Amino acid sequence: MSMNNDAIALTEAVYYILLSLYTPMHGYGIMQNVEDLSNGRVKLAAGTLYGALGTLLEKSWIKALDVNGRKKEYVITEPGKNAVKNEFDRLRELVKNGKLIMGGG
């Protein structure tokens, strides 16, 4: 697996937030989408979501869009897409190695 030195394991919440933001979305929409994507397993509290959004904005993995001065929407950036791709590759390697050791399809 080839990852750059900036690659780190993402938390599950951050991974789902970034996946959600391939489509511009406001905070409540992100919370709903993450719950839907995870089949109800991951439920984000507002504090967790907005803390993560602040961190992702600082890293420039997402950017805020001003939509008619109303609810702020967020969208993933190229660096954010790279972070998701690195995490996807890391997870795929974990599954591959698990199958190798434990067997199964």
N, C-alpha and C positions, 0 to 999 in steps of 0.2 A: 504494500500500500504506500503510495507516495503522498505525503501531506507536508505542507510547509511548516516551518517552525512555529508559526502562530496558531496552528491547529490545536484545539483543546477539546476535550469531551464537553458537549453541551448538556445542560440539564434537560430533562424531558419537557419541562414547561417551555424553556427557551426554544427547543427544537420545534415544538408545535406552534409556538408564536410565530417563528420565522416562516414555517410552512404556510401558516394562515395568511401571512402578509405578501404572498405572491399576488394576491388580489388586495388592493387598498381597502382598509377596514378601520373602523373606529373601535375603541376599547371594548365596549359591550359586545360588538360583533366578534371580536377576537376571542373573548371569553366563551361565547356560544360555539364558535367554530372549533376551538380546541376541545371542548367537551364532545362535540359531534365526531371529530376526527379520531378521538381516543375511545369512542363508543362509551362515553360517560365515565371513563376511568380517571381522567385528569380534569379536575375542576379548579379553575383559577380564582382565587380571591382577588378583589380589586387591588389591595395593597401589593400582592405578589405581581400582578400584571403590570401595574404602573411602575413598580420598582424595576422590573425587567425591561420595560419599554425605555426607561431612563438610561439604563446601562447600555441597551442596544443603540440608542441614539448617540451616546458618548463614543461608542465603538464605530459609529457610522455604518452599522449593519442594517439600519432602517433610517428612514427620514419621515418627518411629519409633513403632511399636506394640509393646507388651510382650505377648507371646503366652505365657501360662502360665509366665513366667519362663524360657522356653527360648530358642530362636533369636529374635533381634530381627527383626521385619518392618518394612518401610517402605512408605509409600503416598504418592502425589502429593497435593499440596494445590491449592487454587484458584490461588494465585500460580504454582505449577509448571505447572498446566494453561494458564495465560495465556502462560507462557514457551514451552511447546510449540506453542501456537497461533501465536504470533508467528514462531517458527522455521518452522513449516509454511507460513505465508503468505510468508515470505521465500524459502523454497526454491521455492515455486510460482511466484513472480515470476521467479526465476532461470531456471527451466525455460521459462516463457513467453517471456522475452526471448531465450533460446537458440534456441527454435523460430523466433522472428521473424527472427533474424539468419541462422541456418544453414538454415532451412527444415525440412521434415519434419513428421510427424504429431504 
